[in-house]
């Protein structure tokens, strides 16, 4: 299904002609024009993928362990907001939340005392608010940026002699690029596709990865997160 939607979006991008931008119309919406050509509230849902890079640095005890781990998962998203139009330009403000199955494979870290920790990184949900400034390319297509705030929930599962986990919410910025397309048979619906990157702060002081004494704050993780999603948007017009 996602491949079919991507093919439709790609074909529309190919035929889009910026010279049509001056055809922007204002006034009350009718089923014969794209619903995002008038200001309105909207709500939507969709699917996508999540790809994360965990750069883990364990500082104590020496020697320092420096490793990179990668995780992938399926993403489900809901969002709602208001889109205002100004000539050929638009500005949407929306709130969103998503759940994801993203996780790394289990891996092992060995300490200098020969002890082993089996670990796994998980990102299970994200939520935030964004501004989406856009430009009308033609009667059927808007290109937009996503600029916003995001809060993400991460967990680390650890198993050694005992099993335990660390969890933390990290707040950061989300930036992205996308397009929203409308086909007449969709009536109040449009299709929005986008690619986003999450800029998160370092997760400091995770603790106790490779020893059992005096190293409760011995590890840091830098996380980078890339999201791709296709959403179906219902415009309340």
Secondary structure by P-SEA (a helix, b strand, c coil): caaaaaaaaaaaaaaccccccccccccccccccccccccccccccccbbbbbbbbcccccccccccbbbbbbbbbbbcccbbbbbcccbbbbbbcccccccccccbbbbbccccbbbbbbbbbccccbbbbbbbbbcccccccccccbbbbbbbbbbbbcccccbbbbbbbbbbbbcbbbbbccccccbbbbbbbbbbbcccccccccccccccccccbbbbbbbbbbbbbbbbbcc
